[in-house]
Amino acid sequence: MVVNTPLDSTQNLMEMGETLSDAGVRSERRWLTSLRTNRFAVVAGIVVIVLVLMALAAPWIVPKDPKFIDPSLRLLPPGPGHRFGTDEFGRDVLSRVIYGARVSLLIGSAVTLFSAVIGSVLGLLSGYYSRFDTPIMRLMDGMMAFPSILLAIAIMASLGPSTRNVFIALTVVYVPTIARLVRGSTLVLKQQPFVESARCVGMRDHSILAKYVFPNALSPLIVQCTFVLAFAIISEASLSFLGAGVPPDEPSWGNMLRDGQKLIQRAWWMAIFPGIFLVITVLAFNILGDGLRDALDPRARER
């Protein structure tokens, strides 16, 4: 009969940890390789990086002050002096489009970050603790019963139009989406043998959630965050277009679309250029999210 000593058990655990670590490294390399072989995802990633760099460098690369008004230059068509033309107040459309990327990406990123944090906490609590599941999920279901844009408009009507309130409204709108996703992953993960083993050795719940449950739920969360970011950008533009978003003087794509819609037959460039940038941005994030989903899903990698 072979008796395992404590030293042997410790050595076996160390070997198992090294094996799992090597498997994790190989898995990471596989999904990175899969993502690189997806040409559409690579192009979308490059577009996203260019847009982010453009937004960050906006104060240094804009040709004109986006808020400078010159009535003598109003409604000039695209030309050498103004590549994207000017609007009804003589403001440079190219400069406003570049600053619009700054506003849209800032709001979209902030909404995604806070929605992911709050939604993850609610999803982990709901999925891991049965006593929290019903109240949290019924609240999330009630919020998701309303169309997202209508709920955002209702919140903005209560708070008033401002950049901060747009961030608050959209965060409230997209928290339920993240919470339900994390809850579903948590319900599956808490039944796994490694989580039950951690409970048996006396590990506290918050350590189990932080070390085992949440890291394994991170892959679908990352994919969902790319879609939330795209939807948040569209929602911000929609709120601004309806006059319930950022202040009218702010150079956001939604404000520019609203102003250009009134003069679409006379000055088509006022709406076309911000619309093109909005479509490209949202499409790039959606394609990148699809690529991440295919790369992070083992079944999709095998197919």
Sine and cosine of phi, psi and omega as CSV:
sin_phi,cos_phi,sin_psi,cos_psi,sin_omega,cos_omega
0.00,0.00,0.74,-0.68,-0.02,-1.00
-0.99,-0.11,0.79,-0.61,0.01,-1.00
-0.95,-0.31,0.82,-0.58,0.04,-1.00
-0.99,0.13,0.86,-0.51,0.06,-1.00
-0.99,0.12,0.28,-0.96,0.07,-1.00
-0.83,0.56,-0.56,0.83,0.01,-1.00
-0.91,0.41,-0.66,0.75,0.03,-1.00
-0.89,0.45,-0.66,0.75,0.00,-1.00
-0.89,0.45,-0.67,0.74,0.02,-1.00
-0.89,0.45,-0.66,0.75,0.01,-1.00
-0.90,0.43,-0.64,0.77,0.03,-1.00
-0.89,0.45,-0.65,0.76,0.02,-1.00
-0.90,0.44,-0.65,0.76,0.02,-1.00
-0.90,0.43,-0.68,0.74,0.03,-1.00
-0.90,0.44,-0.64,0.77,0.03,-1.00
-0.90,0.44,-0.66,0.75,0.02,-1.00
-0.89,0.46,-0.66,0.75,0.04,-1.00
-0.90,0.43,-0.63,0.78,0.02,-1.00
-0.89,0.46,-0.71,0.70,0.01,-1.00
-0.90,0.43,-0.62,0.79,0.03,-1.00
-0.90,0.44,-0.71,0.71,0.05,-1.00
-0.88,0.47,-0.62,0.78,0.03,-1.00
-0.91,0.42,-0.63,0.78,0.03,-1.00
-0.90,0.43,-0.65,0.76,0.03,-1.00
-0.90,0.44,-0.69,0.72,0.02,-1.00
-0.89,0.45,-0.63,0.77,0.02,-1.00
-0.90,0.44,-0.66,0.75,0.02,-1.00
-0.89,0.45,-0.65,0.76,0.02,-1.00
-0.91,0.42,-0.60,0.80,-0.02,-1.00
-0.90,0.43,-0.71,0.70,-0.05,-1.00
-0.96,0.29,-0.49,0.87,0.09,-1.00
-0.92,0.39,-0.65,0.76,0.05,-1.00
-0.90,0.43,-0.68,0.73,0.03,-1.00
-0.88,0.47,-0.63,0.78,0.01,-1.00
-0.93,0.38,-0.63,0.78,0.00,-1.00
-0.93,0.37,-0.49,0.87,0.00,-1.00
-0.98,0.19,-0.20,0.98,0.05,-1.00
-1.00,0.06,0.98,-0.18,-0.12,-0.99
-0.91,0.42,-0.59,0.81,0.02,-1.00
-0.90,0.43,-0.66,0.75,0.01,-1.00
-0.92,0.40,-0.62,0.79,0.02,-1.00
-0.91,0.42,-0.70,0.72,0.03,-1.00
-0.89,0.45,-0.68,0.74,0.02,-1.00
-0.89,0.46,-0.64,0.77,0.04,-1.00
-0.89,0.46,-0.65,0.76,0.04,-1.00
-0.90,0.44,-0.68,0.74,0.03,-1.00
-0.88,0.48,-0.68,0.73,0.02,-1.00
-0.88,0.48,-0.70,0.71,0.00,-1.00
-0.89,0.46,-0.67,0.74,0.02,-1.00
-0.89,0.46,-0.68,0.73,0.01,-1.00
-0.90,0.44,-0.66,0.75,0.02,-1.00
-0.90,0.43,-0.70,0.71,0.03,-1.00
-0.89,0.45,-0.63,0.78,0.04,-1.00
-0.89,0.46,-0.67,0.74,0.01,-1.00
-0.91,0.41,-0.66,0.75,-0.01,-1.00
-0.92,0.39,-0.59,0.81,-0.05,-1.00
-1.00,-0.06,0.20,0.98,-0.07,-1.00
-0.80,0.61,-0.71,0.71,-0.03,-1.00
-0.88,0.47,-0.38,0.93,-0.08,-1.00
-0.98,-0.21,-0.30,0.95,-0.09,-1.00
-0.95,-0.31,-0.19,0.98,-0.01,-1.00
-0.95,0.32,0.68,-0.74,-0.01,-1.00
-0.96,0.28,-0.46,0.89,-0.05,-1.00
-0.69,-0.72,0.25,-0.97,0.15,-0.99
-0.94,0.33,0.85,-0.53,-0.08,-1.00
-0.91,0.41,-0.28,0.96,-0.01,-1.00
-0.96,-0.29,0.04,1.00,-0.03,-1.00
-0.96,0.27,0.81,-0.58,-0.05,-1.00
-0.97,-0.23,0.78,-0.62,0.06,-1.00
-0.67,-0.75,1.00,-0.09,-0.06,-1.00
-0.84,0.54,-0.42,0.91,-0.01,-1.00
-0.94,0.33,-0.24,0.97,-0.02,-1.00
-0.94,-0.35,0.27,0.96,-0.10,-0.99
-0.92,0.38,0.66,-0.75,0.10,-1.00
0.85,0.53,0.62,0.78,0.12,-0.99
-0.98,0.20,0.69,-0.72,0.02,-1.00
-0.95,0.31,0.24,-0.97,0.04,-1.00
-0.84,0.54,0.74,-0.68,-0.03,-1.00
-0.30,-0.95,-0.13,-0.99,-0.05,-1.00
-0.86,0.50,-0.64,0.77,-0.03,-1.00
-0.97,0.24,-0.52,0.85,0.00,-1.00
-0.69,-0.73,0.99,-0.16,-0.15,-0.99
-0.86,0.51,-0.58,0.81,0.01,-1.00
-0.95,-0.31,0.23,0.97,0.00,-1.00
0.99,0.17,-0.16,-0.99,0.03,-1.00
-0.78,-0.62,0.30,-0.96,-0.01,-1.00
-0.99,-0.11,-0.21,-0.98,-0.09,-1.00
-0.94,0.34,-0.21,0.98,0.06,-1.00
-0.96,-0.27,0.09,1.00,-0.01,-1.00
0.99,0.14,0.24,0.97,0.02,-1.00
-0.99,0.13,0.57,-0.82,-0.04,-1.00
-0.95,0.30,0.84,-0.54,-0.07,-1.00
-0.94,0.34,-0.61,0.79,0.00,-1.00
-0.87,0.49,-0.70,0.71,0.01,-1.00
-0.89,0.45,-0.63,0.78,0.00,-1.00
-0.95,0.32,-0.55,0.83,0.06,-1.00
-0.91,0.42,-0.68,0.73,0.00,-1.00
-0.90,0.43,-0.70,0.71,0.05,-1.00
-0.93,0.36,-0.47,0.88,0.08,-1.00
-0.89,0.45,-0.61,0.79,0.09,-1.00
-0.88,0.47,-0.61,0.79,0.02,-1.00
-0.89,0.46,-0.71,0.70,-0.01,-1.00
-0.92,0.40,-0.73,0.68,-0.07,-1.00
-0.91,0.42,-0.72,0.70,-0.02,-1.00
-0.93,0.35,-0.57,0.82,0.03,-1.00
-0.91,0.42,-0.75,0.66,0.01,-1.00
-0.91,0.41,-0.69,0.72,0.00,-1.00
-0.88,0.47,-0.68,0.74,0.00,-1.00
-0.92,0.38,-0.68,0.74,0.00,-1.00
-0.91,0.43,-0.68,0.74,0.03,-1.00
-0.89,0.46,-0.69,0.72,0.00,-1.00
-0.90,0.45,-0.70,0.72,-0.02,-1.00
-0.89,0.46,-0.78,0.63,-0.06,-1.00
-0.95,0.32,-0.57,0.82,0.07,-1.00
-0.90,0.44,-0.64,0.77,0.01,-1.00
-0.91,0.41,-0.67,0.74,-0.02,-1.00
-0.92,0.39,-0.79,0.61,-0.05,-1.00
-0.92,0.40,-0.71,0.71,0.00,-1.00
-0.90,0.44,-0.60,0.80,0.02,-1.00
-0.91,0.41,-0.68,0.73,0.02,-1.00
-0.88,0.47,-0.72,0.69,0.01,-1.00
-0.91,0.42,-0.64,0.77,0.00,-1.00
-0.92,0.39,-0.64,0.77,0.04,-1.00
-0.91,0.42,-0.70,0.71,0.02,-1.00
-0.90,0.44,-0.67,0.74,-0.04,-1.00
-0.93,0.36,-0.65,0.76,-0.04,-1.00
-0.98,0.20,-0.51,0.86,-0.08,-1.00
-1.00,0.01,-0.59,0.81,-0.03,-1.00
-0.94,-0.33,0.89,-0.46,-0.05,-1.00
-0.90,0.43,-0.52,0.85,-0.06,-1.00
-0.94,0.34,-0.37,0.93,0.03,-1.00
-1.00,-0.05,-0.21,0.98,-0.15,-0.99
-0.90,0.44,-0.78,0.62,-0.09,-1.00
-0.89,0.45,-0.79,0.62,-0.03,-1.00
-0.90,0.44,-0.66,0.75,-0.03,-1.00
-0.93,0.38,-0.71,0.70,-0.06,-1.00
-0.95,0.32,-0.54,0.84,0.05,-1.00
-0.92,0.38,-0.58,0.81,0.09,-1.00
-0.91,0.42,-0.69,0.72,0.03,-1.00
-0.90,0.44,-0.65,0.76,0.03,-1.00
-0.89,0.46,-0.64,0.77,0.03,-1.00
-0.89,0.45,-0.62,0.78,0.03,-1.00
-0.94,0.33,-0.59,0.80,-0.01,-1.00
-0.98,0.21,-0.17,0.98,0.04,-1.00
-0.92,0.38,-0.41,0.91,0.02,-1.00
-1.00,-0.04,0.63,-0.78,0.15,-0.99
-0.84,0.55,0.63,-0.77,-0.14,-0.99
-0.85,0.53,-0.66,0.75,-0.05,-1.00
-0.94,0.35,-0.58,0.82,0.03,-1.00
-0.93,0.36,-0.64,0.77,0.05,-1.00
-0.90,0.44,-0.65,0.76,0.03,-1.00
-0.91,0.42,-0.65,0.76,0.03,-1.00
-0.90,0.43,-0.64,0.77,0.02,-1.00
-0.90,0.45,-0.67,0.75,0.03,-1.00
-0.92,0.40,-0.66,0.75,0.02,-1.00
-0.91,0.40,-0.56,0.83,0.06,-1.00
-0.90,0.43,-0.51,0.86,0.02,-1.00
-0.99,0.16,-0.60,0.80,-0.09,-1.00
-1.00,-0.04,-0.47,0.88,-0.06,-1.00
0.99,-0.15,0.45,-0.89,-0.05,-1.00
-0.96,0.27,0.85,-0.52,0.11,-0.99
-0.21,-0.98,0.33,-0.95,-0.01,-1.00
-0.89,0.46,-0.67,0.75,0.00,-1.00
-0.89,0.45,-0.66,0.76,-0.03,-1.00
-0.94,0.33,-0.53,0.85,0.10,-0.99
-0.88,0.47,-0.69,0.73,0.04,-1.00
-0.87,0.49,-0.70,0.71,0.00,-1.00
-0.90,0.44,-0.72,0.69,-0.05,-1.00
-0.89,0.46,-0.72,0.70,-0.05,-1.00
-0.95,0.31,-0.52,0.86,0.08,-1.00
-0.89,0.45,-0.70,0.71,0.04,-1.00
-0.88,0.47,-0.61,0.79,-0.06,-1.00
-0.92,0.39,-0.64,0.77,-0.15,-0.99
-0.99,-0.16,-0.07,1.00,0.09,-1.00
-0.87,0.49,-0.71,0.71,-0.01,-1.00
-0.85,0.53,-0.58,0.82,0.01,-1.00
-0.88,0.47,-0.72,0.70,0.02,-1.00
-0.92,0.38,-0.67,0.74,-0.06,-1.00
-0.88,0.48,-0.68,0.73,-0.01,-1.00
-0.92,0.38,-0.61,0.79,0.02,-1.00
-0.90,0.43,-0.75,0.66,-0.02,-1.00
-0.92,0.40,-0.60,0.80,0.04,-1.00
-0.87,0.50,-0.71,0.70,0.00,-1.00
-0.87,0.49,-0.68,0.74,0.03,-1.00
-0.91,0.40,-0.62,0.79,-0.03,-1.00
-0.92,0.39,-0.64,0.77,0.02,-1.00
-0.86,0.50,-0.60,0.80,0.02,-1.00
-0.97,0.24,-0.69,0.73,-0.12,-0.99
-0.94,0.33,-0.55,0.84,-0.06,-1.00
-0.94,0.35,-0.22,0.97,0.06,-1.00
-1.00,-0.06,-0.03,1.00,-0.05,-1.00
-0.96,0.26,0.48,-0.88,-0.05,-1.00
-0.85,0.52,-0.61,0.80,-0.06,-1.00
-0.93,0.36,-0.49,0.87,0.07,-1.00
-0.96,0.28,-0.68,0.74,0.04,-1.00
-0.90,0.44,-0.59,0.81,0.05,-1.00
-0.91,0.42,-0.63,0.78,0.03,-1.00
-0.90,0.44,-0.60,0.80,0.06,-1.00
-0.92,0.40,-0.64,0.77,-0.06,-1.00
-0.90,0.43,-0.54,0.84,-0.01,-1.00
-1.00,0.08,0.06,1.00,0.10,-1.00
1.00,-0.01,0.27,0.96,0.02,-1.00
-0.93,0.36,0.65,-0.76,-0.02,-1.00
-0.95,0.31,0.40,-0.92,-0.08,-1.00
-0.88,0.48,-0.67,0.74,-0.04,-1.00
-0.91,0.41,-0.52,0.86,0.07,-1.00
-0.95,0.33,-0.63,0.78,0.05,-1.00
-0.89,0.45,-0.70,0.72,0.00,-1.00
-0.90,0.43,-0.64,0.77,-0.06,-1.00
-0.97,0.24,-0.58,0.81,-0.11,-0.99
-0.99,-0.10,-0.45,0.89,-0.14,-0.99
-0.85,-0.52,-0.71,0.71,-0.11,-0.99
-0.98,0.19,-0.82,0.57,-0.08,-1.00
-0.90,0.44,-0.70,0.71,0.03,-1.00
-0.85,0.52,-0.57,0.82,0.01,-1.00
-0.98,0.22,-0.29,0.96,0.06,-1.00
-1.00,-0.10,0.07,1.00,-0.12,-0.99
-0.96,0.27,-0.56,0.83,-0.05,-1.00
-0.87,0.48,-0.81,0.59,0.05,-1.00
-0.90,0.43,-0.47,0.88,0.02,-1.00
-0.92,0.39,-0.66,0.75,0.02,-1.00
-0.88,0.47,-0.69,0.72,0.02,-1.00
-0.88,0.47,-0.71,0.70,-0.01,-1.00
-0.90,0.44,-0.55,0.83,-0.01,-1.00
-0.91,0.42,-0.55,0.83,0.05,-1.00
-0.90,0.43,-0.61,0.79,0.04,-1.00
-0.95,0.31,-0.62,0.78,0.04,-1.00
-0.88,0.47,-0.64,0.77,0.03,-1.00
-0.88,0.48,-0.70,0.72,0.03,-1.00
-0.90,0.44,-0.71,0.71,0.00,-1.00
-0.91,0.42,-0.58,0.81,0.01,-1.00
-0.91,0.40,-0.61,0.79,0.04,-1.00
-0.91,0.42,-0.68,0.73,0.04,-1.00
-0.90,0.44,-0.68,0.73,-0.03,-1.00
-0.91,0.42,-0.64,0.77,0.04,-1.00
-0.89,0.46,-0.69,0.73,0.03,-1.00
-0.91,0.42,-0.60,0.80,0.01,-1.00
-0.92,0.40,-0.69,0.72,0.02,-1.00
-0.90,0.45,-0.68,0.74,0.02,-1.00
-0.92,0.40,-0.61,0.79,0.03,-1.00
-0.89,0.46,-0.58,0.82,0.00,-1.00
-1.00,0.10,-0.03,1.00,0.00,-1.00
0.99,0.12,0.22,0.97,-0.02,-1.00
-0.91,-0.42,0.29,0.96,-0.05,-1.00
-0.95,-0.32,-0.76,-0.65,-0.01,-1.00
-0.93,0.36,0.35,-0.94,-0.02,-1.00
-0.81,0.58,0.52,-0.86,-0.09,-1.00
-0.87,0.49,-0.45,0.89,-0.03,-1.00
-0.99,0.17,-0.21,0.98,0.02,-1.00
-0.96,0.28,0.70,-0.71,-0.02,-1.00
-0.98,0.18,0.96,0.26,0.08,-1.00
-0.97,-0.25,0.39,-0.92,-0.02,-1.00
-0.89,0.46,-0.60,0.80,0.02,-1.00
-0.90,0.43,-0.68,0.73,0.06,-1.00
-0.89,0.45,-0.64,0.76,0.00,-1.00
-0.92,0.38,-0.61,0.79,0.05,-1.00
-0.91,0.41,-0.63,0.78,0.03,-1.00
-0.90,0.43,-0.70,0.72,0.01,-1.00
-0.93,0.38,-0.63,0.78,-0.02,-1.00
-0.95,0.30,-0.44,0.90,-0.01,-1.00
-0.89,0.45,-0.54,0.84,-0.01,-1.00
-0.95,0.30,-0.40,0.92,-0.06,-1.00
-0.85,-0.53,0.51,0.86,-0.12,-0.99
-0.89,0.46,-0.56,0.83,-0.02,-1.00
-0.98,0.18,-0.44,0.90,-0.04,-1.00
-1.00,-0.08,-0.62,0.79,-0.04,-1.00
-0.69,-0.73,0.97,0.23,-0.10,-1.00
-0.88,0.47,-0.49,0.87,-0.08,-1.00
-0.91,0.41,-0.37,0.93,-0.01,-1.00
-0.91,0.42,-0.52,0.86,-0.01,-1.00
-0.97,-0.24,-0.51,0.86,-0.10,-1.00
-0.92,0.39,-0.74,0.67,-0.10,-1.00
-0.93,0.38,-0.74,0.67,0.09,-1.00
-0.90,0.44,-0.53,0.85,0.05,-1.00
-0.91,0.42,-0.64,0.77,0.03,-1.00
-0.90,0.44,-0.71,0.71,0.00,-1.00
-0.91,0.42,-0.61,0.79,0.03,-1.00
-0.90,0.43,-0.71,0.71,0.00,-1.00
-0.90,0.44,-0.69,0.72,-0.01,-1.00
-0.89,0.46,-0.68,0.74,-0.03,-1.00
-0.90,0.44,-0.76,0.65,-0.03,-1.00
-0.91,0.42,-0.67,0.74,0.01,-1.00
-0.90,0.45,-0.64,0.77,0.00,-1.00
-0.90,0.44,-0.69,0.72,0.01,-1.00
-0.92,0.39,-0.61,0.79,0.03,-1.00
-0.91,0.41,-0.70,0.72,0.02,-1.00
-0.91,0.41,-0.64,0.76,0.05,-1.00
-0.90,0.45,-0.64,0.77,0.06,-1.00
-0.90,0.44,-0.65,0.76,0.07,-1.00
-0.89,0.47,-0.67,0.74,0.02,-1.00
-0.90,0.43,-0.66,0.75,0.05,-1.00
-0.90,0.43,-0.64,0.77,0.02,-1.00
-0.88,0.48,-0.71,0.70,0.01,-1.00
-0.92,0.40,-0.59,0.81,-0.04,-1.00
-0.97,0.25,-0.58,0.82,-0.06,-1.00
-1.00,0.07,-0.26,0.97,0.01,-1.00
-1.00,0.01,0.91,-0.40,-0.03,-1.00
-0.86,0.51,-0.59,0.81,0.00,-1.00
-0.92,0.39,-0.61,0.79,0.04,-1.00
-0.93,0.37,-0.59,0.80,0.03,-1.00
-0.89,0.46,-0.69,0.73,-0.01,-1.00
-0.91,0.42,-0.63,0.78,0.03,-1.00
-0.91,0.42,0.00,0.00,0.00,0.00
